[in-house]
Amino acid sequence: MYHLISKFVFQSRYWILFICLNYNFTSIAQTFVNLETGAFFTAINDIRSGNNGTLFSLKNDFQTPVSPFLRLRVGYLLNKKNHFSFLYAPLKVVETGTIEKDILFDGKNFKANIPIEAVYKFNSYRFTYNRRVISKDNFKFGLGLSLKIRDAGFSLKNRELSSEYFSVGFVPLINLQANWDISKKMGIDFFGEGLAASKGRAIDLSLSGRYSFSKNLQGNIGYRLLEGGANGTIRYNFIKLHFIFLSLNYSFNKINKEP
């Protein structure tokens, strides 16, 4: 079942990209492609796996490197108010080292002072709808809902043992979007998605400055915070990741000024 879901998710993003780039929308619809890249570093990544598992940190128990990342979003704006998009955001951290304590992970005891490899994966796929409720000449604000599909988990491996836990899950999120035009060429953009419950939360916030190279091409530079996790009986994981990013947004069939 896991492999079927994964295959569907991976294949669906190519179909969505094809539809967004090739479908003949009406003159009041605008398609776009947004590519974001940069570097991120770990502030918190605490993990426990198993009823009596050891709580350890990929930040404090390992030497976490600054890592590159890539995100792709495709979508369209319909009738100047309805914003639809699909996000593909892979994320993977691989760390190796020797730590000074035993780690009980899914019932297996990884001994201290033996070289060990830890892998953390959090691939995210999101279907987003946002409706503009304020649409002025220099300021726009929207509210909406997102469906997040996350392919996530972690593993440990040394020369004696290996254990892993990866799963696919679905999470609904609330999103907010705000765009402020400072001038004809420059502006400030905010986009956030998130939801919190008693056993966990998921938060993805970005704030960036925008520059318009042409009516179809805009570039952004900014900061992103990815934070959240789950506190389960068997598994525990909470993260806080900081991103510095650059992005390019190219719009097709552009008929109006669009942040």
Buried (B, 14 or more C-beta within 10 A) or exposed (E): EEEEBBEEBEEBBEEBBEEBEEEEBEEEBBBBBBBBBBBBEBEBBBBBBBEEBBEBBBBEBBEBEEBEBEBBBBBBBBEBEBBBBBBBBBBEBEBEEEBEEBBBBBEBEBEEEEEBBBBBBBBBBBBBBBEBEEEEEEBBBBBBBBEBBBBBBBBBBBEEBBBBBBEBEEBEBEBBBBBBBEEEEEBBBBBBBBBEEEEBBBBBBBBBEBEBEEEBEBBBEBEBBBBBBBEEEEBBBBBBBBBBBBBBBBBBBBEEEBB
